[in-house]
């Protein structure tokens, strides 16, 4: 994953496979839906939430928050 490469971490350190599957199955439309998915904690939500929602909506991710 691009975010994992940017942070120098393996992809599973961004979200576990289980969390990624839950995101794919839920296909969240908004922040509230994404935040309720197990494995999406506050820090990951704040850092990756906008990109995850963009991907779920079929859009290009913005690349995370400024300054990250």
BELBELRA-V992712 format. One record per backbone hydrogen bond with DSSP energy under -0.5 kcal/mol. NH is the residue of the N-H (numbers start at 1). CO is the residue of the C=O. If there is no record, write none. Layout:
<<NH/CO> <NH/CO>>
//
This chain:
<<5/1> <6/2> <7/3> <8/4> <8/5> <9/4> <13/10> <14/10> <14/11> <15/11> <20/16> <21/17> <22/18> <23/19> <24/20> <25/21> <26/22> <27/23> <34/30> <35/31> <36/32> <37/34> <40/37> <41/39> <45/41> <46/42> <47/43> <48/44> <49/44> <49/45> <52/48> <53/49> <54/50> <55/51> <56/52> <57/53> <58/55> <59/54> <65/47> <68/65>>
//
